[in-house]
Amino acid sequence: MEKTELLGLSLEEVEQVMAALGLPRFRARQIYHWLYKHQVHSFYQMNNLPKELRHFLDKKVALTVPRVMKARVSRDGTRKFLLELADKKRIETVAIPQFRTDGKKFTICVSSQVGCPVGCRFCATGQSGFERDLTAGEIVGQVVAVERELKQREKQNLGERYLTNVVFMGMGEPLLNLDAVLKAISIINDDRAIGIGQRHVTISTAGFIPGIRQLAESGLQVTLAISLHATTDEVRNRIIPMNRRYPLESLMESISSYIEKTGRRVTLEYLLLDGVNSSAQDAERLAKMVRPLLANINLIPYNETDRLHYRRPDQYTINRFVACLTREGVNVTLREEMGSDIEAACGQLKGRMAAAGRKQEIGSVDSK
């Protein structure tokens, strides 16, 4: 008989599972506390549960946290994790350090799908294809797994919390899996679970307009980030295929509507690609697009990978682009990609592991 998976269920849903097993509801709160506050995902480690109950629960229900297959640490403190799911599918999660006076904390960049159906030309994940959506439990499981890993590596008190912000900027298009994303956010926000506030959560989209509208209606106080990356449909069609269905004019209208509906400032992500979208004319068009909006521009010089032909602009071009936006009165931040020495851009580590696996297979065949 298949076990009931508890990871990804609300506390109220776990209480219902306990009741169906003939157990008091307070057992759900104990399990919830162990799982989300201490990142314990074995019933046998929950030492305030009777031994007989631990054995019983292990037979009836499951806590399936993604398994860390590989972890890499950058010179700048960024940590990238390759995680394996129950069905052996693999995803990537990144912990990005925040250098603050109260100690080292991290923003976790989570995946929402295995692979990605959008197919952005500059993205390693986009070139690897799409396999499936993640469940709410698999999304929340990334937070649990990485928090546990950080605590073990830093040898910190189990009550210490390292992850303070969550960004849905990993593998996949979050708004194409919005139901699972919203369910995961409800657990991430819940003080009885992970307890990270809505204003510390960011959802990034390549421009899926129906999802933007649905998010606006959700009432969540999360930050919406739009992967803009171009100022003309000609260029955006080329690098983000979704633009052919949801062109810039419609996208900008949906962003304006989102801001009006929520009163929330939007972040427009703009990846600087040499010779593609980094000219002075691009900067002028971008400033004109943004000025009417309650929005910030986040400029990101491209993090090069040898598997894709795009290149990072030189420093003069980057500085010129920033200066043009600043001169036009646009709120702009220049964000350097972190973890470039460990291939922290999404899809790179998984792609490297897959390539290594193929080489190993080829080598074993050739040696026979």
C-alpha positions in Angstrom: 0.0 0.0 0.0 1.4 3.4 -1.0 2.4 5.7 1.8 0.8 9.2 2.2 3.4 11.9 1.5 3.3 14.6 4.2 5.9 17.0 2.7 3.9 19.7 0.9 0.8 19.3 3.0 -0.5 22.1 5.2 -0.6 21.6 9.0 -4.4 21.2 8.7 -4.0 18.5 6.1 -1.4 16.6 8.1 -3.8 16.8 11.1 -6.5 15.1 8.9 -4.0 12.4 7.9 -3.2 11.8 11.6 -6.9 11.6 12.4 -7.5 9.1 9.6 -4.8 7.0 11.2 -6.6 7.1 14.6 -3.9 9.5 16.1 -4.5 12.7 18.0 -4.1 15.9 16.0 -1.3 17.2 18.1 1.0 14.6 16.6 0.8 16.5 13.3 2.1 19.6 15.1 5.0 17.6 16.5 5.9 16.2 13.0 5.5 19.6 11.4 7.9 21.1 14.0 10.6 18.4 13.5 10.4 18.7 9.7 10.3 22.4 9.1 12.0 23.8 12.2 14.8 21.2 12.6 14.8 19.7 9.1 14.5 16.2 10.5 12.9 13.8 7.9 13.2 10.5 9.6 10.5 9.6 12.2 13.2 7.7 14.1 14.9 10.9 14.9 11.8 12.5 16.4 12.6 11.7 20.0 9.5 13.1 21.6 7.4 10.5 19.7 7.0 7.0 21.4 9.2 4.4 19.7 6.1 2.3 18.7 4.5 5.4 17.1 7.7 6.1 15.1 7.7 2.6 13.7 3.9 2.9 12.9 4.3 6.2 11.1 7.3 4.9 9.1 5.0 2.2 7.7 2.0 4.5 6.9 3.3 7.9 5.8 6.4 9.3 4.1 8.6 12.4 4.4 10.4 12.4 1.1 13.0 15.2 1.1 15.1 15.6 -2.0 18.6 14.0 -1.7 21.7 16.1 -2.1 23.7 14.4 -4.9 26.4 17.1 -5.3 27.3 20.4 -3.6 29.7 23.0 -4.8 30.9 26.1 -3.0 32.1 29.2 -4.8 34.8 31.6 -3.8 32.1 34.2 -3.1 30.2 31.8 -0.7 27.5 30.8 -3.2 26.5 27.1 -2.8 25.0 25.1 -5.5 23.2 21.8 -5.0 22.2 19.1 -7.3 19.2 17.3 -5.8 17.6 14.0 -6.7 13.8 13.5 -6.4 12.0 10.3 -5.5 11.7 9.3 -9.2 15.4 9.9 -9.8 14.8 13.2 -11.7 17.4 15.8 -10.8 17.0 19.6 -10.2 19.2 22.4 -9.0 19.0 24.7 -6.1 21.4 27.6 -5.2 22.0 29.3 -1.8 23.3 32.8 -2.3 25.0 34.5 0.7 23.8 37.8 2.1 26.7 39.6 3.7 25.0 41.2 6.7 26.1 42.4 10.1 24.0 39.8 12.0 25.9 36.9 10.5 25.8 35.0 7.2 22.3 34.3 5.9 21.3 33.0 2.5 18.7 33.5 -0.2 17.6 30.2 -1.7 16.9 30.0 -5.4 14.5 27.2 -6.0 13.3 25.3 -9.1 9.7 24.8 -10.0 10.0 22.3 -12.8 12.3 19.6 -14.0 13.8 21.3 -17.0 11.9 24.1 -18.6 9.4 24.3 -21.5 10.1 28.0 -22.3 13.4 27.4 -24.1 15.2 30.7 -23.6 18.2 30.6 -26.0 20.7 31.9 -23.4 19.7 29.5 -20.6 21.3 26.1 -20.0 18.1 24.7 -18.5 16.1 26.0 -21.5 18.2 23.9 -23.8 17.9 20.7 -21.8 14.1 20.4 -22.4 11.1 19.9 -20.1 10.3 16.7 -18.1 7.6 17.6 -15.6 6.3 20.0 -13.0 7.4 19.8 -9.4 4.9 19.1 -6.6 4.5 21.6 -3.8 6.3 19.0 -1.6 9.3 18.9 -4.0 9.5 22.7 -4.0 9.3 23.0 -0.2 11.7 20.0 0.0 14.4 22.1 -1.6 14.2 24.6 1.3 14.3 21.8 3.9 17.2 20.0 2.2 19.3 23.1 1.8 18.6 24.4 5.2 19.7 21.1 6.7 22.8 21.0 4.5 23.9 24.5 5.5 23.4 23.7 9.2 25.4 20.5 9.0 28.2 22.2 7.1 28.4 25.1 9.5 27.8 22.9 12.5 25.2 25.3 13.8 22.5 24.9 16.4 19.4 23.2 14.9 17.3 26.2 15.9 19.4 28.5 13.8 17.8 29.5 10.5 20.1 30.3 7.5 17.6 30.8 4.7 15.8 34.1 5.0 14.6 34.8 1.4 13.2 32.5 -1.4 13.4 33.3 -5.1 11.7 31.2 -7.7 14.4 31.8 -10.3 15.8 28.2 -10.6 14.9 25.6 -13.2 11.5 26.0 -14.8 8.8 28.7 -15.4 7.0 29.2 -12.0 3.8 30.6 -13.5 3.3 27.5 -15.6 3.2 25.5 -12.3 1.5 28.2 -10.3 -0.9 26.0 -8.2 2.1 24.0 -6.8 4.1 27.2 -6.3 1.3 28.9 -4.4 0.8 25.8 -2.2 4.6 25.7 -1.5 4.6 29.5 -0.6 1.8 29.0 1.9 4.0 26.5 3.7 7.1 28.6 3.3 5.2 31.6 4.9 3.5 29.6 7.7 5.2 30.5 11.0 4.4 26.9 12.2 6.5 25.6 9.3 9.4 27.5 7.6 8.2 31.0 8.5 9.7 33.2 5.7 7.4 36.2 5.1 5.7 36.8 1.8 7.7 40.0 1.2 10.8 37.9 1.3 9.6 35.7 -1.6 10.2 36.6 -5.3 8.5 34.8 -8.3 10.3 35.3 -11.6 8.6 34.7 -15.0 9.6 34.9 -18.6 6.3 36.7 -19.3 3.5 34.2 -19.0 0.6 36.7 -18.9 -2.2 34.4 -17.7 0.0 33.6 -14.7 0.7 37.2 -14.0 -3.0 37.9 -13.9 -3.6 34.9 -11.6 -0.9 36.0 -9.3 -2.3 39.5 -9.1 -5.6 38.0 -8.0 -4.0 35.8 -5.3 -3.5 38.7 -2.9 0.0 37.6 -2.1 2.5 40.2 -1.1 5.4 38.6 -3.0 7.7 40.4 -5.4 7.1 39.8 -9.1 10.2 39.7 -11.3 9.9 39.8 -15.1 12.7 38.4 -17.2 12.5 41.2 -19.9 15.9 40.9 -21.6 15.0 42.9 -24.7 13.4 46.1 -25.8 12.0 45.0 -29.2 9.9 42.0 -30.2 12.4 41.1 -32.9 15.1 40.5 -30.4 12.8 39.0 -27.7 11.3 36.6 -30.1 14.8 35.4 -30.9 15.9 34.8 -27.3 12.6 34.1 -25.5 10.3 32.1 -27.7 7.3 32.8 -25.3 7.4 36.3 -26.6 5.8 35.2 -29.9 2.7 34.4 -28.0 2.9 37.2 -25.4 4.6 40.1 -27.2 6.1 43.1 -25.4 3.1 45.4 -25.7 0.8 42.9 -24.1 3.4 42.0 -21.5 3.9 45.7 -20.5 0.1 46.1 -20.2 -0.1 43.1 -17.9 2.7 44.4 -15.7 1.0 47.8 -15.5 -2.3 46.1 -14.5 -0.5 43.9 -11.9 1.1 47.0 -10.3 -2.3 48.8 -10.3 -4.0 45.8 -8.8 -1.5 45.0 -6.1 0.3 48.3 -5.4 3.5 46.3 -5.5 6.7 47.4 -7.2 7.9 45.0 -9.9 11.5 44.1 -10.8 12.4 43.9 -14.5 15.4 41.6 -15.0 17.6 42.5 -17.9 20.4 40.2 -18.9 23.1 42.0 -20.9 24.1 40.0 -23.9 27.0 41.3 -26.0 25.8 42.5 -29.4 22.2 41.4 -28.8 20.6 43.8 -26.3 23.3 46.0 -24.9 23.5 49.0 -27.2 22.8 52.7 -26.2 19.6 52.5 -28.2 18.5 49.5 -26.1 19.1 51.5 -22.9 17.1 54.4 -24.2 14.2 52.2 -25.2 14.3 50.4 -21.9 14.2 53.7 -20.0 11.1 54.8 -22.0 9.4 51.5 -21.3 10.0 51.6 -17.5 9.5 55.3 -16.7 5.6 55.0 -16.4 5.8 52.0 -14.1 6.4 51.4 -10.4 9.4 49.2 -11.3 13.1 48.6 -10.8 15.6 47.5 -13.4 18.0 44.7 -12.4 20.8 44.6 -14.9 22.7 41.3 -15.0 25.9 40.9 -17.1 25.7 37.5 -18.7 27.4 34.5 -17.0 29.1 32.7 -19.9 29.0 29.0 -20.4 31.0 27.1 -23.0 27.8 25.3 -24.2 26.1 28.5 -25.4 27.4 31.1 -27.8 26.3 34.3 -26.0 28.9 36.5 -24.4 29.1 39.1 -21.6 29.6 42.7 -22.8 32.8 44.5 -21.9 32.9 46.8 -18.9 32.6 50.0 -21.0 29.4 48.8 -22.6 28.0 47.8 -19.2 28.9 51.2 -17.6 27.4 53.0 -20.6 24.1 51.1 -20.2 23.9 51.9 -16.5 24.7 55.5 -17.1 22.0 55.9 -19.7 19.3 54.5 -17.4 20.5 56.5 -14.4 20.5 59.7 -16.5 16.9 59.0 -17.5 15.8 58.7 -13.9 15.3 55.0 -13.8 15.9 52.9 -10.6 18.6 50.5 -11.7 20.8 48.0 -9.9 23.8 46.2 -11.5 23.8 42.7 -10.2 26.9 40.6 -10.8 26.1 36.9 -11.2 27.4 35.0 -8.2 29.0 31.6 -8.2 30.3 31.7 -11.8 33.3 29.6 -10.8 30.9 26.7 -9.8 28.5 27.1 -12.8 25.7 28.5 -10.6 23.5 29.6 -13.5 20.6 27.3 -13.6 21.0 24.1 -15.6 24.8 24.3 -15.7 25.6 21.8 -12.9 22.9 19.3 -14.0 24.1 19.6 -17.6 27.7 19.1 -16.6 26.8 16.0 -14.6 24.8 14.6 -17.5 27.7 15.2 -19.9 30.1 13.5 -17.5 27.8 10.6 -17.3 27.6 10.3 -21.1 31.4 10.5 -21.3 31.7 7.7 -18.7 29.3 5.5 -20.7 31.2 6.2 -23.9 34.5 5.4 -22.2 33.2 2.1 -20.9 31.9 1.0 -24.3 35.2 2.0 -26.0 37.3 0.1 -23.5 35.6 -3.2 -24.3 
